[in-house]
Amino acid sequence: MSIILETKDVHLSYGKKEALHGVNLDFEDNSITALIGPSGCGKSTFLRCLNRMNDLIPNTTITGSFQFHEREIYASTIDLVELRKQIGMVFQQPNPFPFSVYENVTYGLKLTGHSDRKFLDEQVERALKQAAVWDEVKDNLNKSAMSFSGGQQQRICIARLLAVQPDIILLDEPTSALDPISSAQIETTLLELKKEYCIIIVTHNLQQASRIADRTAFMLNGNLVEYDNTSKMFTNPEKQDTSDYLNGKFG
Ligand SMILES: Nc1ncnc2c1ncn2[C@@H]1O[C@H](COP(=O)(O)OP(=O)(O)OP(=O)(O)O)[C@@H](O)[C@H]1O
């Protein structure tokens, strides 16, 4: 496996308050990495750095290096639309646009100038199949995406992102608003998707991290405490803080 994204010494401040204190992490292609840690430790903040979503928050200062395919994500020459196409994000609450399933999935493709109906049809089918929701929506592609269940909406959002063929998929607690069956379907989908993508997931659910993640990063108070193979970290962590967190002593 190869490293597709590497961060070094990442500091982020909201105004005067520093929320990340020098985070070094690397992410492999064709794998799932979980970011875990108690509420407020900086998981979402770090995740948002990876496709520059924090740029949208006023008074945010970010330093450090983010090498993606040997390019610096924070270089002034980076095209943000292109970056967010390559590094897409799925959020906690499913957020389909108030359009049909078809229009949701073709949205990014149309933005980048694709209009050929046959091509769009093929991409819609491919993306919805990859997101494991094709069978459930294929007869209703013109129906509003918002009329489907939460779990189906989340998989439609994943399909919307897959349509533009990203390299990295960022997910911020993608199943915390879903029922157990829908969550399990998303986990199965992610395990399939990792064959083709680098997946980085923030989760509060330790069982979920242990089920699906190849590697897990444990964060605490804006610091990276430990980063290791998930099975190693969950059975034999190096640091006492990691052990205490995994054993439910805090968090
Ligand atoms: N937009 C913001 N403005 C100011 N401070 C923020 C902002 N977003 C997050 N913070 C602060 O940064 C710190 C890290 O928050 P962050 O949401 O990244 O943590 P988290 O580990 O993802 O938490 P949770 O698991 O509760 O989502 C917290 O102290 C939080 O209050």
Ligand as a Chemical Component Dictionary entry (heavy atoms), coordinates in Angstrom:
data_LIG
# 
_chem_comp.id                   LIG 
_chem_comp.type                 NON-POLYMER 
_chem_comp.pdbx_formal_charge   0 
_chem_comp.three_letter_code    LIG 
# 
loop_
_chem_comp_atom.comp_id 
_chem_comp_atom.atom_id 
_chem_comp_atom.alt_atom_id 
_chem_comp_atom.type_symbol 
_chem_comp_atom.charge 
_chem_comp_atom.model_Cartn_x 
_chem_comp_atom.model_Cartn_y 
_chem_comp_atom.model_Cartn_z 
_chem_comp_atom.pdbx_ordinal 
LIG N1  N1  N 0 -15.917 26.688 14.440 1  
LIG C1  C1  C 0 -15.283 26.652 15.616 2  
LIG N2  N2  N 0 -14.984 27.784 16.253 3  
LIG C2  C2  C 0 -14.341 27.780 17.442 4  
LIG N3  N3  N 0 -13.948 26.654 18.084 5  
LIG C3  C3  C 0 -14.237 25.486 17.491 6  
LIG C4  C4  C 0 -14.922 25.404 16.230 7  
LIG N4  N4  N 0 -15.054 24.099 15.905 8  
LIG C5  C5  C 0 -14.482 23.391 16.897 9  
LIG N5  N5  N 0 -14.005 24.218 17.859 10 
LIG C6  C6  C 0 -13.298 23.831 19.084 11 
LIG O1  O1  O 0 -12.150 23.068 18.700 12 
LIG C7  C7  C 0 -11.982 21.947 19.570 13 
LIG C8  C8  C 0 -12.023 20.649 18.739 14 
LIG O2  O2  O 0 -13.354 20.484 18.252 15 
LIG P1  P1  P 0 -13.743 19.337 17.216 16 
LIG O3  O3  O 0 -15.174 19.553 16.848 17 
LIG O4  O4  O 0 -12.741 19.279 16.139 18 
LIG O5  O5  O 0 -13.595 18.046 18.135 19 
LIG P2  P2  P 0 -14.144 16.591 17.904 20 
LIG O6  O6  O 0 -13.123 15.676 18.478 21 
LIG O7  O7  O 0 -14.517 16.388 16.481 22 
LIG O8  O8  O 0 -15.450 16.608 18.806 23 
LIG P3  P3  P 0 -16.834 15.814 18.629 24 
LIG O9  O9  O 0 -16.473 14.378 18.776 25 
LIG O10 O10 O 0 -17.665 16.310 19.778 26 
LIG O11 O11 O 0 -17.400 16.165 17.296 27 
LIG C9  C9  C 0 -13.074 22.035 20.611 28 
LIG O12 O12 O 0 -12.564 22.703 21.745 29 
LIG C10 C10 C 0 -14.135 22.897 19.943 30 
LIG O13 O13 O 0 -14.885 23.604 20.889 31 
# 
loop_
_chem_comp_bond.comp_id 
_chem_comp_bond.atom_id_1 
_chem_comp_bond.atom_id_2 
_chem_comp_bond.value_order 
_chem_comp_bond.pdbx_ordinal 
LIG N1  C1  SING 1  
LIG C1  N2  SING 2  
LIG C1  C4  DOUB 3  
LIG N2  C2  DOUB 4  
LIG C2  N3  SING 5  
LIG N3  C3  DOUB 6  
LIG C3  C4  SING 7  
LIG C3  N5  SING 8  
LIG C4  N4  SING 9  
LIG N4  C5  DOUB 10 
LIG C5  N5  SING 11 
LIG N5  C6  SING 12 
LIG C6  O1  SING 13 
LIG C6  C10 SING 14 
LIG O1  C7  SING 15 
LIG C7  C8  SING 16 
LIG C7  C9  SING 17 
LIG C8  O2  SING 18 
LIG O2  P1  SING 19 
LIG P1  O3  DOUB 20 
LIG P1  O4  SING 21 
LIG P1  O5  SING 22 
LIG O5  P2  SING 23 
LIG P2  O6  DOUB 24 
LIG P2  O7  SING 25 
LIG P2  O8  SING 26 
LIG O8  P3  SING 27 
LIG P3  O9  DOUB 28 
LIG P3  O10 SING 29 
LIG P3  O11 SING 30 
LIG C9  O12 SING 31 
LIG C9  C10 SING 32 
LIG C10 O13 SING 33 
# 
